[in-house]
Amino acid sequence: MKKSIKLILLVVSLLILLASCAGIDEILDDDEIRGYTEDMLDALISDDYNTAYGLVADTCTEQQFKAFYNQARAALQGAQDYKLTCIGYNNTTTVKNGEQIKRVDAEYKFVSGDLEYVVNVSTLTGYKKLAGFHITPVENSDLYSTGTLGNMAGASALQWAVLLLNLVVIAVTVIAIVDCARRRIKKKALWIIIILLCSLLVSRTQTANSFDLYFNFTLGLFNYSAYIIYGSGKTIMRIIIPLGAIIYFCARKTLERKASQQHTQQPYTAQFCDTQAVQDSSQEPNQPQAPNPEQISAVYCTKCGNKNDANAKFCCNCGEKINED
């Protein structure tokens, strides 16, 4: 049992380590698109219209850009030193009419004092610099959300109900682990790992223009049920089902019956072998045993049948030598 517990702790520790290594906030981007983004932000903050328009001159007319420029200037008013963190990056290459077209999309979080914005930029083959530049307040983006463990302020009753569903999942998992540990079944350590880690994630993502439903197997330790509402209007409903615990409860009687049958057969086999050994030893052929001389009182002559003394060597009647055997 101690070895089983050590194995479980080792597996759980490795999974936690892998999850912590994967939790990196900032995503690597390339210097070109970051440079264009910083140039645009600097131009907007410093009111450098010509530089700002030069970055997107291939994308829109000057009249279209003026409307954007005034809105962006108003949004960034008061910004000075800022921090730009890449939170999304995608690089794709396609072929159209025999020509390779490269598109790079990047998403940044802009922070300057109390100002927080999400900046989306893109570059495309055929455009000298930027092919797109958008600024969105954090509260109106996917960075702002309610319904997660870290942010339940203003959450609805449905969001609280889905979050509390995790207590039921935890209770079922704990009951299954304790029940498995107390029962006499084979491969108990493996079943505990399955109960602890094997879960089914049902996820529904809905936006104004799309609806997606996913079913994925996941590690129960690193996911939880939640109903998340984003500032952009997107919603995600995800439900964790303790699949490992459900499988265990369905297979519990079968596992226990097999272990019980094996336990009762082992003593019977040993007893059967012992009985056979006794029977084999009792069925050995009878062999003549040498007579005990102290128990012999007389011997008979094999020729004439005369009775002689036990120590006689020759028959006293006919003189024949007495056979000692």
N, C-alpha and C positions, 0 to 999 in steps of 0.2 A: 504493500500500500504506500509506503514511503517513496518508493521509486516512481510510482504513478503520480504522486503529488509533485515531485520534483520535475517530472516531464511536463506536467500541465503548466507549472510556473515558468519553465524555460520557454515553452511555446508562446505563452501570453506575453512574456518580457520581450521576445523577439518581435512580435507583432506591434507592440507599443513603440518599440524603437524604430521600426520601419515607418509607422505612422508619424512619429515626431520628425523623422528625417524628411518626410514628404511635405510637411507643413511649412513651406517657404512662402512668405508674403509677396516678395517682389519677384517679377518675372523678367528674364533677360530679354532685352530688345537690341536693335542695332543702332549704331552711332548716327546714321544718316537721318532716320525718321525722328529720333530724339532731338537732333540738332535743329531740324525744321520746326518741331513743336516748340522748343525753347525760343527760337527766333520769333515765332508768331506771338507767343505770350509776352516776350520782352517788348515787341513793337506795340502791342495793344496797351500794355501798362504805361509805356512811355509816350503814347500818342504819336507813333511814327506810322502814319497812314501809308506812305509809299512803300516802305519795307513790308508791311503787312499785306498789302495788295499784291506785291510782287511775288509773294509765296504761293498765291492761289490764282494768279492771272489767267492760267490756262483752264481754270475750272468754271469761272463765272464772269459776268460782265461787271464793269466798275459800278454800275448803278445797283446791281444786286449785292455787291460787296459792301456798299455804303450802309445799307440797312443792317447787315450783320455786324459791321464794324461799330456802329453806334450802340447796338445791344450788348456786344461783347465788352466794350469800353465801360458801359454802365455796370455790368456785372463784376468787372474786375477793379472797380473804383476803390482806391485805398490799398490795393495790393502792392507790396514792395518785394521783400525777399520771400521766396516761395520754395516749397519742396515738391518735386515731381517724381512720383513713384509709378513705375509701369505695373499695371495689374492685368494686362491682357495683350497678347501678341500673336499674330498669325501671318504666315508667309506662304503664299500659294503661287504656282506657275501653271498657266494654261497655254494651249496652242490654238490660235485662231488664224485661218487662212495661211497656214505655214509659218506664222510668226509667234514667237514666244511672248506671252504677256505676263508680267510679274506684278502681283498685287501684295502690298504689305499693309496690314491693319494693326494699329496699336491703341491701347486704352490706358490712360494715365489718371492718377488721382492728384489733383492740384490742391495744395494747402498753403495758405498765406494768412497767418493770424486766425481770425474767425471765419475766413472764407474757405469753403471746400467745394470743389467742382470736379466733375468727371470730364476729361478731355478725350475725344475720339478723333484720331487722325488717320489718314491713309495716303499711300503713294501708289501710282499706277504707271505702267509703261506707256510712254507717249506724253506724259505730263512732266514738265521740267522739275517741279518741286512737289507741292502738296496737291493731292486730288480731292481731299476732303478735310474739313476741320470743324468740329462741333464742341460746344461747351454746354454742360448740363449741370444744374445744382445737384448735389449729392442726394438731397431728400427726394428728388424726382428721378433718381437713377436706380439701378439694381444694387448699388452699394448700400442703399438705405432699405431696411426691412424690419418687420416685426414678426414675432412668432417663433424666434429662435431662443435658445437658452440664455444667450447674452442680451437679448432685447425683447422683453415682453411688455414694455411700456405702451399703453394704449391698445393692447391686444384684445381681440374679440373673445366672446364666450367659446366659440368653436375652436379658436387657436389654443385656449387654455385646455379644452377637453382633449384635443389631440395630444398636447404636451403631457397631460396627466395619464394618457394611455401608456406612456412609457413605464409607469409604476406597475401596471398590470403585466407588461412584458418582463420586467425585472422579477416580479413575484413568481411568474410561471417558470422562468429560467432557474431561479434559486430553488424552488420546490423540486424541479426535475433533477438538479444536481444532487441535492440532499437525498432524494429518493434513490437515485442511481448509486450513490455511495453506500447506502444501507442495504441494498439488495445483493444477493449472490448471483452475479452474472459474469459472463466471460468478457474480456477486453473492456473492463470498466473504465480505465483511463481514457481510452479512445472515445467512448461514449460521452464522457464528461467534456472532452474537448469539442465534440460535435455539438453538444447542447450549448456550450458557452459561446461558440464562434459562428455556427451556421444559422444564418437568418435570410429571410426573403424581403427585399425592399420593393414595395409597390409605390411608384412615383407618378404623379400627374402634374404636368406643367401646362399652364394656360396663359396665353397673352391675348391681345385684342384680335390677332389674326391667325392664331394657331392653337392647337390642342394636342398634347402628346401624352401617351401613357406608356410607362416602362415597368418591366419586371426584371429585377437583377438579384443575383445571389451576392450577399455581402457579409462582412464580419460584424457580428452583433455588438461587439465592444465599442466600435467606432462610429456607430450611426444611431440615430434616434428619430422617433416619429415627430413630425412638426407640420404645421400649416403656415407657410411663409408668404407674406404679402410684401411686395417690393414697391418702392416709390414710383417706379415706372408703370405700375398697374399689373405687372406680371405676378402670378400666384403659383406656388408649388405646394402640393399636398403630398407628403411622403409618409408611408406607414410601414413600420418594421414588424414583421411576423416572425416569432421565435420558432423557425422551422425545425431546428435541431431538437428542441424540447418536444414539439408535437410528434416528430418521428419516433423519439424515445418512448413516449407514452403509448403510442400505437404498437410498438414492438416489445414493450416491457414484458408482457405475459409470455410471449414466445421465447424471449431471451432467458427468462427465469425458469421456464419449463425445460429448456435444453440443458441448462446448468444443473437442474435438479436431477434429470435423467442420468447425466454423466456421473453425478455424485453417488447415486444409488447403484450404478452398474459396477463401479470400481471395487467395493467390498465383495460383491457377489462373484466377480471374476477371480479374486484372490482365494475365496473360499472354495470355488470350483476347482481351482488348480490344486489346492491342498487336499481336497477329497480324492481327486484323481491320483495324487501321489500315494495316498493311503491305500486306495484300491489297487494301484499297480504293485505296491509292496506286498499287499495281502494275496495277490494272485500269482506269486512266484511259485514254481513247481516244488512239490515236496521232495526233499532229499533225505535218504536214510541217515539216521543219526547213530553214531557209535554207542553201543550199550555201555552203561556204567558198570564197571566190574564189581562195585560194592553191592549193587542190586541183584547180581546173578548168584543163585544158590546151587544150581546144577547145570550140567551140559549133557546133551544127548548125542550118541554116536550116530553118524550119518549112514553107517552101513547096516548095523543091526538094530538101532533104535534104543539101545540100552542106556539107562540113566547112570551118569557118572558124577563124581564129585566135581565141584566148580573148578578146582585147581588141577584136575587130572589132565595128563598129556596124551594118554592112550586109553582105549576102551578096556575096562576090566573084564569084559565078556569075550570080545573077539580079538582084542589086541590092535585094532585099527587106530591109527593116529587121529586124534580129535582135531578137527579144524577150529582154530581159535576165533575166526570171524563168525 
